């Protein structure tokens, strides 16, 4: 699985994408540091794609009204204020799931 992240830049209101290997270059460390200073929020790639082939990241929202989360070592989805817990994401489940946005673009 690729270890990828994206960061929501609160200053520019846009996404910055990077892979873990890029973090170790001088340029990438500078970008990472700047994003941290701006209060960026970082989200990890789940390693899965939705039914349309779109990469699924923590913080994404789905057509079922769920939010993608990472909880107790598992990627899953939950409804806001859900007391039922987290439904685990799987390749099979993602074949029926559609990413509609993310928590920053509601």
ABEGO torsion letter per residue (X at the ends): XBBBBBBBBAAAGBBBBBBAAAAABAAAAAAAAAAAAAGBBBBBBAGBBBAAGBBBBBGBBBAAGBBBBBBGGBBBBBBBGBAAEBBBBBAAAAAABBBAEBAAAX
